[in-house]
């Protein structure tokens, strides 16, 4: 498939007159099934991430169940994140070479196996064996987690037009924080402070995750008719795209912004109870604060993505949201460490979600825009892996900066400093949105 038609970048040449005639003869069409594809990808991502969020709000109680400390339980999320590294090549290769449907089915099967091992950990003869099974299950979930999440950008590009692409990507991407939020919401309700209920929690999460993963069978590779000019032109061959992506400076700025935003909220959700309980808050407050963060982020992401699909103001939105997240972290510090008010903790967490979650969808789109015609799964895959790198680093630093009494005020300061750097970097992002420009040119050329 020709990838150069209508492109004005250095990598391509304009379309010829016969090619323009061919484009005129094939009208673009939006298929109704695109909504089911988006739903299928959403459910698979949700099913994977509900397992990630299982222990975030009940870390101390879970540690009692397994006869270990809170750090060992938090390590499960580190293992999940680390599993992204070895999965980047097979994940991006599978999606960009064989398509969405096989990718989502494989991701669903991997999530099923990982969740099953986590549930069956209660069969371990010793505490070490139980934790080992939890670790292996978490690694498997993480290995296929990249495949789950990487499907959102590809599905949006192949099934939606430029007027709905960001919204579709945002809806599917929201499954990540929503899955974590549901896991953290159900955790305290099911466990209720009793370590003996942790096995029941693992079973319920496994069942919910498995049911959601059936959504993979709703997903198909491509619609019968392409929805846009960029979808019709196709993308570069996988290895060629992988080589070219590393020299794109603007791409790496978008990666830093999106990765930092999600690493920040990922750290806050993982340490939800650790951040607040040393100051006298309960595990219920920890779980509710994480939920407030997710609800604020989800609602904001939906609203902003719809606006940006109309205005195409992706770049200024990314810069504004980065600054908003920075201010929200300062409010969170004041709420937890200084004022110690439940209601202000909830508000500050909601504000953090509002500043971070929309930037994931925006960063995924800008990574695809700044690197087109490189395949979407390649650019988004690199973003998601860098996100995990940043998350692991912040998780380790957070633990290292904790006080002997468990207070983590220094780690909040660390998050603030990291986001200051990100805000400065975002100011330098200024490159054309290549897919959007392609589609605008197509409209002009074919009138």
C-alpha positions, 0 to 999 in steps of 0.5 A: 500500500502506498504511504506517500500520497498527499504527504508533504513531509520530507519522507514523501512526495505529493500524489499524482493526478491518477492517484487523486482520481483513484482517491475520488472514486473510493469514498471514505465511510464510517462503519457502525461496527467501529463502536463495537471494536472500540468496546472490545478494545476497551473491555480487554484493557479494562480486564487487564487493569482491574488486576493491576489495581487490586491491592492498591487500597488494601496493601497493608491488609494484603501483606498480612494475608501473605505474611510479608510487608507492604513493599513486597505487595507494591513490588507486584505492580513493579513486576507488572510494569517491568514486564512491558520491556520484553514485550515491546517487540512482539507486541508492536510486531504482532499488531503492526504485522497481523492486526488488531484482532489476533493482537486483542485475542492474544492479549485476552488469553494472556490476561486470563492466565495471569489472573488465574495464577494470581487467584490460585496463589492461595494454593502455595504451600508457603508464604514465599510460594504464594508470593511467587505465584502472585509475582508470576501472574503479575508479570504475565498480566504486565507482559500482555498489558502492553498489547492490550493498551497498544490496541487503542491508538491502532483501533482509533486510526483504522476505524475512526475519522479525524473528527472522532479519532481522539475521542475514540482513543480517549474512550479506549485509553480510559479503560486503564485508569477505570480498571485500576479505579474499580480494582481499588474501589472493590478492594476495601469493600471485599476485604473489609480489613480482614486478611482472610478475605484477600483470596475472595478478592483475587477470585472476584477480580479474576472472574471480572477480568475474564468476562471482560476479556471476551470483548476481544472477539468483537475486534476486527482488523479493518473496516470494509471501507477506510474512514479517512485518507490517513487510514487508506494510505497505510503505514511504513513497514514495521522495521523501517518505522522502528528505525525512523522513530528514534530520531524524532525529537518532538515525538520524545517530548510527547512521550515524556509528557504523556509518560510523566502524567501516567507515571505520576498517577500510577505512583499515586494509585499504587501508594494510595494507602501509603501516602495517606494512612501515616497521617491518620487516614483510613484505607477507605479514604485511600481508596476513595481518593484514588477513585476521585482521581480516576473519576476526575480524569475520566470525565475531563478526558471525555470532554477535552477529547471531544473538543479537540476532535473539533478544534485540533488544538492538541498541542496547546491542550497538552501544554496547559494540562501539564501545568495543571497537573503540576499545580494539582500536585502542590495542592495534594501536598498541602492537603495531605501533609499540611491541612490534613482534611479528607475533603481536600485530599479528595479534591486534590486527587480529582484535580491530579486526575483531570491534569493527567488522564487526558494527556495520555490520549493526547500524547498517544495521538501526538506520537502518531501525528508527529511520526506518521506514516510510522505505524501507530502501534510502534509509536504508542508502544514506545510511549507505553514502555517509557511510561512504565520505565518512568513509573518504575523509577518513581515507585522506587524513588517513592519507597526510598524517600519514605520516612522511618514512620512511613510518611512520604511527603518527600516523594510528593515533592519529588513528583512535583519536581519531575512535573516541573521538568515536564512542563518546561519540555512541553513548551518546546513541542511544536511540529505539524500534525501530519495525519491531520494535515494529510486529511486537510490536503485530501479534502482540498485536492479532491474538491 
